[in-house]
Amino acid sequence: MDDRPLEQASFDQTTREASPDPATAAEAAFPWPPGPRLSTLDALGETIRRSLLEPTRFFRAMPVSSPLGPAVVYYLLLAVAGAGITLFWGTVFASFVAPGSFLAVLLGVGDGDFGARLVGFLLSPLSSLVFLGIAALIVHVGLVIFRGAHNGLGATLRALAYTGATQLFVVVPLIGTFAAMAWWFVLAVIGLREVHGTTTGRALAAILAPAIALFVLGVILAGLAALVTLAA
């Protein structure tokens, strides 16, 4: 039994309390994966809201060294939701838009074959996962080149995974596709900047440089193909 005066005992008890671990506090403040205080749906909704509307605070709170699984699951959930919305609109507009046109691609109609659209939806988890992995690898190489990679590849993958909510913008036909691409770009730059503690310019360069390089390579290959066709 503590026989010290009450005031002294209370003071000592307070000072013995462990100060919260910063990493644990960050994980508690981050809405995903769901914790004991939030249901899965509430956590999903809060993560979507904060990532879209408060990206700087959101990515700043993201635990850099947390497991990859929850981030990948979050990304796949939204990728499948986006693919489902695209399948719906593609089916709706299939009767009004000429299949195979650029507009048909933007509206999810494709070549007009419902079976092909359905297969694309069913394969969306796999294709989205492959895209995320390749995008994270390419962008991380860009960060290394521009000296902005202050954390590992896992941090880059997590940052890109938590931009997944932009895929829900396709709920608005046509305009939503362009809005999704534009806001994804903004979130990706902010996310990479925050999780790697780098500058906006270096995060921007890490995304733009590979995109420009791929575009130039595509133009060169298209030019070579045209020359081969003319020569034949």
KEKOLSE-58605 format. One record per residue: y, x, z of N, C-alpha, C in turn; residue number from 1. Coordinates in Angstrom, 3 decimals. Layout:
% KEKOLSE-58605
(gunu (Y, X, Z), (Y, X, Z), (Y, X, Z), NUM)
...
***
This chain:
% KEKOLSE-58605
(gunu (-1.197, 0.850, 0.000), (0.000, 0.000, 0.000), (1.232, 0.875, 0.000), 1)
(gunu (2.254, 0.527, -0.738), (3.491, 1.291, -0.808), (4.344, 0.940, 0.400), 2)
(gunu (4.531, 1.931, 1.352), (5.284, 1.657, 2.557), (6.715, 2.140, 2.468), 3)
(gunu (7.186, 2.498, 1.239), (8.571, 2.890, 1.076), (9.471, 1.667, 1.145), 4)
(gunu (10.781, 1.869, 1.361), (11.704, 0.724, 1.344), (11.624, -0.018, 0.028), 5)
(gunu (11.873, -1.297, 0.089), (11.730, -2.150, -1.091), (12.574, -1.670, -2.253), 6)
(gunu (13.847, -1.266, -1.936), (14.728, -0.837, -3.003), (14.188, 0.408, -3.690), 7)
(gunu (13.679, 1.366, -2.924), (13.158, 2.607, -3.484), (11.904, 2.346, -4.306), 8)
(gunu (11.032, 1.502, -3.786), (9.786, 1.204, -4.496), (10.077, 0.531, -5.822), 9)
(gunu (11.020, -0.416, -5.861), (11.346, -1.112, -7.093), (11.930, -0.154, -8.107), 10)
(gunu (12.775, 0.764, -7.651), (13.380, 1.719, -8.575), (12.328, 2.627, -9.192), 11)
(gunu (11.418, 3.100, -8.375), (10.370, 3.985, -8.877), (9.469, 3.261, -9.866), 12)
(gunu (9.173, 1.995, -9.594), (8.314, 1.219, -10.495), (8.956, 1.099, -11.865), 13)
(gunu (10.272, 0.910, -11.907), (10.981, 0.789, -13.176), (10.929, 2.082, -13.963), 14)
(gunu (11.110, 3.189, -13.288), (11.138, 4.480, -13.990), (9.763, 4.882, -14.468), 15)
(gunu (8.700, 4.315, -13.866), (7.354, 4.680, -14.307), (6.924, 3.929, -15.551), 16)
(gunu (7.671, 2.895, -15.950), (7.294, 2.133, -17.136), (7.432, 2.989, -18.382), 17)
(gunu (6.405, 2.995, -19.197), (6.409, 3.834, -20.399), (7.420, 3.305, -21.403), 18)
(gunu (8.171, 4.205, -21.975), (9.112, 3.813, -23.024), (8.332, 3.463, -24.277), 19)
(gunu (8.764, 2.466, -25.026), (8.004, 2.029, -26.196), (7.907, 3.117, -27.256), 20)
(gunu (6.747, 3.211, -27.857), (6.541, 4.167, -28.940), (7.306, 3.690, -30.175), 21)
(gunu (8.147, 4.538, -30.804), (8.913, 4.102, -31.979), (8.032, 3.568, -33.095), 22)
(gunu (6.888, 4.186, -33.324), (5.993, 3.729, -34.395), (5.442, 2.339, -34.090), 23)
(gunu (5.074, 2.137, -32.795), (4.557, 0.824, -32.407), (5.633, -0.239, -32.515), 24)
(gunu (6.859, 0.111, -32.122), (7.962, -0.839, -32.218), (8.245, -1.210, -33.662), 25)
(gunu (8.159, -0.231, -34.578), (8.399, -0.504, -36.006), (7.337, -1.444, -36.560), 26)
(gunu (6.083, -1.204, -36.188), (5.011, -2.074, -36.672), (5.184, -3.498, -36.148), 27)
(gunu (5.655, -3.612, -34.869), (5.847, -4.940, -34.306), (6.970, -5.685, -35.002), 28)
(gunu (7.986, -4.939, -35.480), (9.126, -5.576, -36.141), (8.823, -5.930, -37.587), 29)
(gunu (7.795, -5.343, -38.162), (7.466, -5.581, -39.562), (6.572, -6.809, -39.659), 30)
(gunu (6.875, -7.745, -40.567), (6.160, -9.032, -40.562), (4.755, -9.021, -41.145), 31)
(gunu (4.352, -7.953, -41.831), (3.024, -7.937, -42.456), (2.316, -6.633, -42.140), 32)
(gunu (1.027, -6.668, -41.742), (0.122, -7.824, -41.687), (0.452, -8.758, -40.527), 33)
(gunu (-0.083, -9.982, -40.561), (0.228, -10.959, -39.512), (-0.145, -10.430, -38.130), 34)
(gunu (0.768, -10.603, -37.189), (0.512, -10.215, -35.814), (0.144, -11.411, -34.972), 35)
(gunu (0.046, -11.227, -33.654), (-0.346, -12.343, -32.770), (0.696, -13.448, -32.685), 36)
(gunu (1.943, -13.134, -33.053), (3.012, -14.134, -32.906), (3.238, -14.962, -34.165), 37)
(gunu (2.670, -14.549, -35.294), (2.884, -15.266, -36.549), (1.544, -15.606, -37.189), 38)
(gunu (1.454, -16.808, -37.750), (0.272, -17.155, -38.531), (0.340, -16.421, -39.863), 39)
(gunu (-0.763, -16.453, -40.597), (-0.796, -15.755, -41.879), (0.257, -16.312, -42.838), 40)
(gunu (0.374, -17.640, -42.904), (1.351, -18.253, -43.808), (2.778, -17.931, -43.376), 41)
(gunu (3.031, -17.967, -42.072), (4.369, -17.639, -41.582), (4.708, -16.181, -41.872), 42)
(gunu (3.748, -15.295, -41.654), (3.975, -13.881, -41.912), (4.209, -13.627, -43.399), 43)
(gunu (3.432, -14.329, -44.238), (3.606, -14.183, -45.684), (4.990, -14.655, -46.109), 44)
(gunu (5.396, -15.824, -45.616), (6.712, -16.354, -45.961), (7.836, -15.465, -45.470), 45)
(gunu (7.699, -14.924, -44.253), (8.734, -14.054, -43.706), (8.814, -12.738, -44.483), 46)
(gunu (7.664, -12.214, -44.884), (7.655, -10.975, -45.667), (8.302, -11.188, -47.022), 47)
(gunu (7.999, -12.305, -47.665), (8.621, -12.627, -48.955), (10.131, -12.759, -48.790), 48)
(gunu (10.547, -13.503, -47.782), (11.980, -13.736, -47.577), (12.727, -12.437, -47.317), 49)
(gunu (12.204, -11.638, -46.401), (12.919, -10.413, -46.023), (12.899, -9.370, -47.133), 50)
(gunu (11.795, -9.284, -47.865), (11.738, -8.283, -48.937), (12.694, -8.619, -50.068), 51)
(gunu (12.884, -9.928, -50.335), (13.766, -10.340, -51.425), (15.230, -10.363, -51.024), 52)
(gunu (15.513, -10.774, -49.788), (16.894, -11.017, -49.380), (17.478, -9.932, -48.476), 53)
(gunu (16.620, -9.190, -47.791), (17.088, -8.128, -46.898), (16.318, -6.843, -47.189), 54)
(gunu (16.328, -6.369, -48.433), (15.439, -5.267, -48.800), (15.687, -3.968, -48.045), 55)
(gunu (16.945, -3.627, -47.781), (17.213, -2.370, -47.089), (16.627, -2.386, -45.688), 56)
(gunu (16.905, -3.423, -44.928), (16.351, -3.534, -43.577), (14.837, -3.662, -43.618), 57)
(gunu (14.331, -4.380, -44.612), (12.890, -4.589, -44.720), (12.158, -3.269, -44.931), 58)
(gunu (12.578, -2.501, -45.922), (11.869, -1.250, -46.222), (12.139, -0.185, -45.168), 59)
(gunu (13.275, -0.270, -44.502), (13.554, 0.674, -43.429), (12.620, 0.446, -42.254), 60)
(gunu (12.204, -0.811, -42.056), (11.298, -1.147, -40.957), (9.836, -0.943, -41.316), 61)
(gunu (9.535, -0.728, -42.597), (8.145, -0.592, -43.020), (7.516, 0.669, -42.433), 62)
(gunu (6.395, 0.542, -41.701), (5.711, 1.730, -41.177), (5.178, 2.584, -42.325), 63)
(gunu (5.646, 3.811, -42.419), (5.300, 4.668, -43.555), (3.829, 5.057, -43.547), 64)
(gunu (3.263, 5.256, -42.363), (1.892, 5.757, -42.282), (0.873, 4.675, -41.941), 65)
(gunu (1.234, 3.414, -42.136), (0.303, 2.325, -41.842), (-0.815, 2.277, -42.886), 66)
(gunu (-1.926, 1.601, -42.596), (-3.016, 1.507, -43.577), (-2.560, 0.848, -44.873), 67)
(gunu (-3.179, 1.250, -45.972), (-2.808, 0.717, -47.281), (-3.322, -0.701, -47.505), 68)
(gunu (-4.411, -1.062, -46.828), (-5.065, -2.339, -47.070), (-4.136, -3.548, -47.012), 69)
(gunu (-3.381, -3.739, -45.924), (-2.508, -4.917, -45.844), (-1.480, -4.987, -46.962), 70)
(gunu (-0.904, -3.844, -47.334), (0.087, -3.842, -48.411), (-0.549, -4.242, -49.736), 71)
(gunu (-1.743, -3.731, -50.009), (-2.438, -4.060, -51.254), (-2.829, -5.536, -51.273), 72)
(gunu (-3.309, -6.052, -50.148), (-3.676, -7.475, -50.071), (-2.455, -8.346, -50.327), 73)
(gunu (-1.331, -7.997, -49.717), (-0.088, -8.747, -49.936), (0.280, -8.749, -51.416), 74)
(gunu (0.209, -7.592, -52.049), (0.549, -7.485, -53.471), (-0.386, -8.335, -54.323), 75)
(gunu (-1.678, -8.294, -54.028), (-2.645, -9.057, -54.820), (-2.456, -10.564, -54.648), 76)
(gunu (-2.138, -10.998, -53.437), (-1.885, -12.428, -53.213), (-0.755, -12.931, -54.104), 77)
(gunu (0.321, -12.162, -54.173), (1.472, -12.574, -54.967), (1.212, -12.396, -56.458), 78)
(gunu (0.422, -11.379, -56.806), (0.080, -11.183, -58.216), (-0.749, -12.351, -58.733), 79)
(gunu (-1.713, -12.792, -57.946), (-2.540, -13.929, -58.351), (-1.698, -15.201, -58.411), 80)
(gunu (-0.779, -15.373, -57.445), (0.107, -16.541, -57.466), (0.968, -16.532, -58.721), 81)
(gunu (1.525, -15.365, -59.058), (2.333, -15.255, -60.271), (1.517, -15.517, -61.523), 82)
(gunu (0.280, -15.020, -61.548), (-0.591, -15.252, -62.706), (-0.945, -16.729, -62.822), 83)
(gunu (-1.135, -17.400, -61.691), (-1.421, -18.825, -61.720), (-0.255, -19.635, -62.258), 84)
(gunu (0.964, -19.257, -61.847), (2.154, -19.943, -62.364), (2.286, -19.718, -63.866), 85)
(gunu (2.034, -18.496, -64.301), (2.110, -18.177, -65.733), (1.072, -18.969, -66.527), 86)
(gunu (-0.130, -19.096, -65.979), (-1.171, -19.892, -66.633), (-0.727, -21.346, -66.763), 87)
(gunu (-0.115, -21.870, -65.716), (0.354, -23.252, -65.746), (1.405, -23.452, -66.835), 88)
(gunu (2.441, -22.602, -66.849), (3.494, -22.757, -67.847), (2.980, -22.495, -69.254), 89)
(gunu (2.066, -21.535, -69.391), (1.497, -21.273, -70.705), (0.769, -22.476, -71.254), 90)
(gunu (0.071, -23.198, -70.372), (-0.641, -24.398, -70.804), (0.333, -25.519, -71.157), 91)
(gunu (1.415, -25.626, -70.381), (2.414, -26.667, -70.632), (3.113, -26.444, -71.967), 92)
(gunu (3.504, -25.189, -72.236), (4.294, -24.897, -73.437), (3.443, -24.633, -74.679), 93)
(gunu (2.122, -24.630, -74.520), (1.251, -24.330, -75.664), (1.425, -25.321, -76.800), 94)
(gunu (1.826, -26.539, -76.470), (1.987, -27.574, -77.502), (3.351, -27.531, -78.175), 95)
(gunu (4.267, -26.718, -77.639), (5.637, -26.729, -78.160), (6.078, -25.400, -78.767), 96)
(gunu (5.361, -24.326, -78.457), (5.781, -22.992, -78.892), (4.743, -22.416, -79.845), 97)
(gunu (5.216, -21.794, -80.908), (4.300, -21.181, -81.873), (3.542, -20.033, -81.219), 98)
(gunu (2.211, -20.089, -81.220), (1.434, -19.020, -80.586), (1.630, -17.685, -81.282), 99)
(gunu (1.567, -16.626, -80.486), (1.683, -15.282, -81.026), (3.101, -14.779, -81.158), 100)
(gunu (4.098, -15.602, -80.957), (5.496, -15.175, -81.071), (5.938, -14.490, -79.782), 101)
(gunu (7.095, -13.845, -79.863), (7.641, -13.169, -78.683), (7.945, -14.186, -77.588), 102)
(gunu (8.458, -15.344, -77.983), (8.743, -16.400, -77.019), (7.462, -16.888, -76.361), 103)
(gunu (6.396, -16.968, -77.145), (5.112, -17.402, -76.591), (4.616, -16.419, -75.527), 104)
(gunu (4.847, -15.140, -75.754), (4.450, -14.125, -74.771), (5.245, -14.309, -73.482), 105)
(gunu (6.563, -14.513, -73.617), (7.410, -14.671, -72.441), (7.060, -15.920, -71.642), 106)
(gunu (6.612, -16.967, -72.335), (6.285, -18.221, -71.666), (4.828, -18.304, -71.232), 107)
(gunu (4.044, -17.261, -71.487), (2.653, -17.251, -71.071), (1.712, -17.955, -72.010), 108)
(gunu (2.206, -18.357, -73.193), (1.353, -19.059, -74.165), (0.393, -18.089, -74.838), 109)
(gunu (0.874, -16.886, -75.115), (0.049, -15.887, -75.785), (-0.302, -16.309, -77.196), 110)
(gunu (-1.578, -16.188, -77.549), (-2.016, -16.572, -78.891), (-2.435, -18.034, -78.971), 111)
(gunu (-2.166, -18.786, -77.899), (-2.469, -20.219, -77.899), (-3.861, -20.570, -77.424), 112)
(gunu (-4.694, -19.587, -77.148), (-6.078, -19.840, -76.726), (-6.116, -19.996, -75.202), 113)
(gunu (-6.446, -21.200, -74.721), (-6.504, -21.448, -73.284), (-7.559, -20.572, -72.620), 114)
(gunu (-8.682, -20.375, -73.312), (-9.738, -19.540, -72.747), (-9.255, -18.130, -72.460), 115)
(gunu (-8.473, -17.577, -73.382), (-7.947, -16.227, -73.190), (-6.969, -16.194, -72.009), 116)
(gunu (-6.148, -17.239, -71.894), (-5.212, -17.298, -70.772), (-5.960, -17.409, -69.438), 117)
(gunu (-7.028, -18.201, -69.429), (-7.808, -18.366, -68.208), (-8.485, -17.056, -67.809), 118)
(gunu (-9.019, -16.353, -68.787), (-9.643, -15.056, -68.503), (-8.603, -14.082, -67.951), 119)
(gunu (-7.412, -14.114, -68.530), (-6.335, -13.253, -68.037), (-6.002, -13.554, -66.580), 120)
(gunu (-6.003, -14.842, -66.225), (-5.738, -15.225, -64.834), (-6.864, -14.735, -63.925), 121)
(gunu (-8.109, -14.931, -64.336), (-9.240, -14.519, -63.506), (-9.290, -13.005, -63.312), 122)
(gunu (-8.812, -12.274, -64.308), (-8.804, -10.810, -64.213), (-7.525, -10.267, -63.584), 123)
(gunu (-6.608, -11.155, -63.207), (-5.322, -10.701, -62.687), (-5.427, -9.831, -61.425), 124)
(gunu (-6.371, -10.099, -60.501), (-6.465, -9.183, -59.350), (-6.787, -7.750, -59.763), 125)
(gunu (-7.741, -7.598, -60.679), (-8.121, -6.255, -61.121), (-7.003, -5.593, -61.919), 126)
(gunu (-6.429, -6.323, -62.874), (-5.372, -5.731, -63.703), (-4.143, -5.393, -62.862), 127)
(gunu (-3.831, -6.229, -61.879), (-2.679, -5.961, -61.013), (-2.923, -4.743, -60.143), 128)
(gunu (-4.143, -4.606, -59.657), (-4.477, -3.453, -58.830), (-4.394, -2.160, -59.631), 129)
(gunu (-4.904, -2.190, -60.863), (-4.827, -1.008, -61.732), (-3.370, -0.669, -62.032), 130)
(gunu (-2.575, -1.693, -62.335), (-1.154, -1.460, -62.622), (-0.443, -0.842, -61.421), 131)
(gunu (-0.711, -1.370, -60.227), (-0.067, -0.846, -59.023), (-0.416, 0.621, -58.805), 132)
(gunu (-1.696, 0.951, -58.965), (-2.116, 2.335, -58.766), (-1.491, 3.284, -59.762), 133)
(gunu (-1.491, 2.906, -61.048), (-0.915, 3.768, -62.081), (0.593, 3.900, -61.886), 134)
(gunu (1.268, 2.780, -61.597), (2.715, 2.810, -61.394), (3.076, 3.691, -60.204), 135)
(gunu (2.323, 3.566, -59.108), (2.607, 4.379, -57.920), (2.421, 5.863, -58.221), 136)
(gunu (1.374, 6.199, -58.958), (1.119, 7.598, -59.286), (2.228, 8.178, -60.167), 137)
(gunu (2.613, 7.432, -61.199), (3.651, 7.914, -62.118), (4.994, 8.057, -61.398), 138)
(gunu (5.355, 7.045, -60.620), (6.631, 7.086, -59.909), (6.635, 8.200, -58.870), 139)
(gunu (5.519, 8.408, -58.205), (5.469, 9.468, -57.196), (5.628, 10.847, -57.846), 140)
(gunu (5.023, 11.015, -59.008), (5.225, 12.277, -59.732), (6.707, 12.464, -60.054), 141)
(gunu (7.355, 11.362, -60.452), (8.790, 11.424, -60.700), (9.565, 11.808, -59.454), 142)
(gunu (9.173, 11.263, -58.307), (9.837, 11.621, -57.058), (9.647, 13.096, -56.725), 143)
(gunu (8.452, 13.600, -56.981), (8.188, 15.023, -56.735), (9.070, 15.881, -57.636), 144)
(gunu (9.158, 15.517, -58.910), (9.954, 16.289, -59.863), (11.425, 16.305, -59.447), 145)
(gunu (11.937, 15.169, -58.996), (13.350, 15.081, -58.621), (13.590, 15.352, -57.138), 146)
(gunu (12.566, 15.891, -56.483), (12.657, 16.321, -55.082), (13.050, 15.174, -54.149), 147)
(gunu (12.463, 14.022, -54.397), (12.728, 12.875, -53.541), (11.513, 12.413, -52.763), 148)
(gunu (10.372, 13.079, -52.935), (9.125, 12.669, -52.278), (9.018, 13.341, -50.919), 149)
(gunu (9.566, 12.703, -49.885), (9.514, 13.261, -48.536), (8.344, 12.714, -47.738), 150)
(gunu (7.619, 11.788, -48.327), (6.375, 11.292, -47.750), (5.318, 11.279, -48.853), 151)
(gunu (4.097, 10.899, -48.504), (2.999, 11.000, -49.455), (2.941, 9.871, -50.469), 152)
(gunu (1.912, 9.946, -51.319), (1.684, 8.932, -52.340), (1.482, 7.553, -51.715), 153)
(gunu (0.862, 7.506, -50.543), (0.641, 6.229, -49.881), (1.934, 5.489, -49.586), 154)
(gunu (2.982, 6.223, -49.221), (4.276, 5.592, -48.951), (4.850, 4.986, -50.225), 155)
(gunu (4.688, 5.686, -51.339), (5.158, 5.162, -52.627), (4.406, 3.896, -53.000), 156)
(gunu (3.090, 3.922, -52.815), (2.284, 2.748, -53.152), (2.662, 1.558, -52.278), 157)
(gunu (2.874, 1.791, -50.977), (3.270, 0.695, -50.087), (4.606, 0.099, -50.523), 158)
(gunu (5.565, 0.969, -50.835), (6.891, 0.484, -51.238), (6.786, -0.398, -52.479), 159)
(gunu (6.021, 0.041, -53.475), (5.884, -0.744, -54.698), (5.090, -2.021, -54.448), 160)
(gunu (4.110, -1.961, -53.548), (3.324, -3.158, -53.245), (4.196, -4.251, -52.640), 161)
(gunu (5.158, -3.852, -51.820), (6.001, -4.845, -51.158), (7.154, -5.338, -52.032), 162)
(gunu (7.159, -4.935, -53.293), (8.074, -5.559, -54.270), (7.398, -6.745, -54.957), 163)
(gunu (6.173, -7.055, -54.555), (5.360, -8.059, -55.245), (5.932, -9.458, -55.261), 164)
(gunu (6.831, -9.778, -54.331), (7.367, -11.138, -54.280), (8.181, -11.493, -55.516), 165)
(gunu (8.650, -10.485, -56.255), (9.420, -10.768, -57.472), (8.578, -11.502, -58.511), 166)
(gunu (7.260, -11.406, -58.401), (6.395, -12.086, -59.364), (6.474, -13.603, -59.246), 167)
(gunu (6.980, -14.082, -58.128), (7.116, -15.526, -57.948), (8.277, -16.097, -58.755), 168)
(gunu (9.154, -15.243, -59.263), (10.296, -15.719, -60.041), (9.864, -16.415, -61.324), 169)
(gunu (8.635, -16.158, -61.776), (8.164, -16.783, -63.013), (7.987, -18.283, -62.854), 170)
(gunu (8.213, -18.799, -61.646), (8.172, -20.246, -61.458), (9.255, -20.919, -62.300), 171)
(gunu (10.302, -20.166, -62.648), (11.331, -20.657, -63.564), (10.992, -20.107, -64.953), 172)
(gunu (10.641, -20.952, -65.902), (10.221, -20.470, -67.225), (11.294, -19.615, -67.899), 173)
(gunu (10.851, -18.577, -68.574), (11.677, -17.696, -69.399), (12.675, -16.902, -68.575), 174)
(gunu (13.667, -17.575, -67.987), (14.676, -16.860, -67.204), (14.032, -16.120, -66.037), 175)
(gunu (13.024, -16.737, -65.426), (12.362, -16.131, -64.289), (11.723, -14.793, -64.612), 176)
(gunu (11.232, -14.633, -65.840), (10.609, -13.373, -66.234), (11.621, -12.240, -66.210), 177)
(gunu (12.803, -12.483, -66.759), (13.835, -11.451, -66.772), (14.388, -11.204, -65.369), 178)
(gunu (14.516, -12.278, -64.585), (14.976, -12.130, -63.200), (13.982, -11.317, -62.390), 179)
(gunu (12.688, -11.547, -62.621), (11.653, -10.810, -61.907), (11.731, -9.323, -62.224), 180)
(gunu (11.893, -8.978, -63.490), (11.977, -7.569, -63.870), (13.208, -6.898, -63.279), 181)
(gunu (14.339, -7.611, -63.331), (15.592, -7.031, -62.831), (15.537, -6.815, -61.324), 182)
(gunu (15.051, -7.834, -60.597), (15.028, -7.704, -59.137), (13.928, -6.766, -58.667), 183)
(gunu (12.834, -6.683, -59.437), (11.809, -5.686, -59.114), (12.406, -4.279, -59.171), 184)
(gunu (13.197, -4.021, -60.194), (13.806, -2.709, -60.345), (14.699, -2.395, -59.144), 185)
(gunu (15.502, -3.372, -58.731), (16.388, -3.176, -57.574), (15.570, -2.903, -56.310), 186)
(gunu (14.541, -3.719, -56.065), (13.724, -3.551, -54.867), (12.971, -2.226, -54.886), 187)
(gunu (12.488, -1.828, -56.057), (11.750, -0.571, -56.149), (12.640, 0.614, -55.798), 188)
(gunu (13.866, 0.620, -56.295), (14.803, 1.713, -55.989), (15.106, 1.734, -54.491), 189)
(gunu (15.417, 0.577, -53.930), (15.723, 0.513, -52.496), (14.507, 0.914, -51.669), 190)
(gunu (13.344, 0.399, -52.041), (12.133, 0.710, -51.291), (11.807, 2.186, -51.293), 191)
(gunu (11.851, 2.822, -52.455), (11.556, 4.247, -52.542), (12.590, 5.061, -51.779), 192)
(gunu (13.832, 4.660, -51.877), (14.895, 5.380, -51.166), (14.668, 5.346, -49.656), 193)
(gunu (14.318, 4.171, -49.144), (14.177, 4.022, -47.707), (12.911, 4.675, -47.168), 194)
(gunu (11.777, 4.470, -47.836), (10.519, 4.993, -47.277), (10.405, 6.507, -47.436), 195)
(gunu (11.129, 7.071, -48.405), (11.091, 8.524, -48.589), (12.329, 9.207, -48.016), 196)
(gunu (13.278, 8.419, -47.513), (14.483, 9.015, -46.960), (15.227, 9.854, -47.970), 197)
(gunu (15.289, 9.386, -49.203), (15.935, 10.136, -50.276), (17.195, 9.407, -50.729), 198)
(gunu (17.786, 9.865, -51.812), (19.015, 9.238, -52.308), (18.683, 8.154, -53.332), 199)
(gunu (19.661, 7.288, -53.548), (19.483, 6.239, -54.561), (19.307, 6.853, -55.937), 200)
(gunu (20.059, 7.913, -56.238), (19.965, 8.565, -57.546), (18.586, 9.120, -57.829), 201)
(gunu (17.972, 9.750, -56.842), (16.645, 10.325, -57.060), (15.583, 9.239, -57.190), 202)
(gunu (15.711, 8.176, -56.404), (14.779, 7.060, -56.545), (14.934, 6.409, -57.912), 203)
(gunu (16.170, 6.274, -58.354), (16.451, 5.700, -59.669), (15.859, 6.567, -60.779), 204)
(gunu (16.049, 7.873, -60.666), (15.538, 8.793, -61.681), (14.011, 8.777, -61.727), 205)
(gunu (13.387, 8.643, -60.564), (11.927, 8.646, -60.512), (11.330, 7.456, -61.244), 206)
(gunu (12.073, 6.354, -61.317), (11.601, 5.171, -62.032), (11.995, 5.214, -63.500), 207)
(gunu (13.249, 5.608, -63.775), (13.749, 5.572, -65.148), (13.139, 6.657, -66.029), 208)
(gunu (12.986, 7.857, -65.490), (12.511, 8.976, -66.310), (11.144, 8.696, -66.940), 209)
(gunu (10.136, 8.239, -66.166), (8.848, 7.924, -66.809), (8.967, 6.787, -67.820), 210)
(gunu (9.800, 5.770, -67.522), (9.960, 4.650, -68.444), (10.571, 5.114, -69.760), 211)
(gunu (11.581, 5.975, -69.666), (12.221, 6.496, -70.877), (11.245, 7.376, -71.653), 212)
(gunu (10.485, 8.185, -70.929), (9.512, 9.068, -71.584), (8.454, 8.252, -72.326), 213)
(gunu (7.976, 7.184, -71.699), (6.974, 6.334, -72.359), (7.562, 5.626, -73.572), 214)
(gunu (8.827, 5.215, -73.460), (9.487, 4.562, -74.591), (9.622, 5.524, -75.767), 215)
(gunu (10.067, 6.742, -75.485), (10.220, 7.747, -76.540), (8.865, 8.059, -77.169), 216)
(gunu (7.831, 8.186, -76.325), (6.492, 8.460, -76.853), (6.025, 7.322, -77.747), 217)
(gunu (6.310, 6.084, -77.331), (5.927, 4.934, -78.148), (6.633, 4.934, -79.494), 218)
(gunu (7.921, 5.282, -79.496), (8.679, 5.343, -80.751), (8.100, 6.421, -81.667), 219)
(gunu (7.768, 7.573, -81.084), (7.199, 8.668, -81.887), (5.861, 8.253, -82.493), 220)
(gunu (5.008, 7.631, -81.662), (3.693, 7.214, -82.167), (3.832, 6.135, -83.242), 221)
(gunu (4.778, 5.226, -83.038), (5.008, 4.186, -84.048), (5.509, 4.807, -85.350), 222)
(gunu (6.384, 5.816, -85.247), (6.858, 6.504, -86.429), (5.765, 7.238, -87.159), 223)
(gunu (4.892, 7.893, -86.409), (3.778, 8.603, -87.032), (2.826, 7.626, -87.719), 224)
(gunu (2.596, 6.483, -87.070), (1.718, 5.471, -87.663), (2.311, 4.941, -88.965), 225)
(gunu (3.634, 4.763, -88.974), (4.289, 4.285, -90.195), (4.198, 5.314, -91.301), 226)
(gunu (4.360, 6.596, -90.962), (4.247, 7.644, -91.982), (2.845, 7.717, -92.552), 227)
(gunu (1.844, 7.570, -91.679), (0.456, 7.601, -92.148), (0.186, 6.416, -93.081), 228)
(gunu (0.740, 5.257, -92.744), (0.561, 4.059, -93.573), (1.208, 4.240, -94.939), 229)
(gunu (2.408, 4.820, -94.952), (3.110, 5.038, -96.238), (2.402, 6.097, -97.078), 230)
(gunu (1.856, 7.098, -96.406), (1.176, 8.165, -97.146), (-0.142, 7.667, -97.744), 231)
(gunu (-0.751, 6.711, -97.074), (-2.040, 6.187, -97.560), (-1.813, 5.249, -98.701), 232)
***
